[in-house]
């Protein structure tokens, strides 16, 4: 039974990556820039997470402009929680 679980575990588990998403939005005639580090499986998941967080501040998603999305190393993250969760604790 343990052999089956080990073999299937490699197939089912995916590598969680760290993405840095940067962009801007306008609110009350002012331009606000942001940069968020998120953990996600794909770029689409990272975009969805950032749009959810930023749009929860009282604006529509269509008001948010994404400038750049790229994968970074966990050590480069400015968020200490993401850095802690992404490092191997073995």
NORJOHU-V339695 format. One record per pair of residues at least 12 apart in sequence whose C-alpha atoms are under 7 Angstrom apart, sorted by the first residue. I is the first residue (numbers start at 1). GAP is how many residues later the second one is. D is the distance in whole Angstrom. If there is no record, write none. Layout:
BEGIN
i={I I}
gap={GAP GAP}
d={D D}
END
This chain:
BEGIN
i={15 16 16 16 17 17 17 18 18 18 18 18 18 18 18 19 19 19 19 19 19 19 19 20 20 20 20 20 20 20 20 21 21 21 21 21 21 22 22 22 22 22 22 22 23 23 23 23 23 24 24 24 25 25 25 26 36 37 37 74}
gap={26 23 24 25 22 23 24 19 20 21 22 53 54 55 56 18 19 20 27 50 51 52 53 15 16 17 18 49 50 51 52 14 15 16 47 48 49 12 13 14 44 45 46 47 12 42 43 44 45 40 41 42 38 39 40 37 14 40 42 12}
d={7 6 6 5 6 6 6 7 6 5 6 6 6 7 6 6 5 6 7 7 6 4 6 7 6 4 7 6 6 6 7 6 5 6 6 5 7 6 4 6 6 6 5 7 7 5 4 5 7 6 5 7 6 5 6 7 7 6 7 6}
END
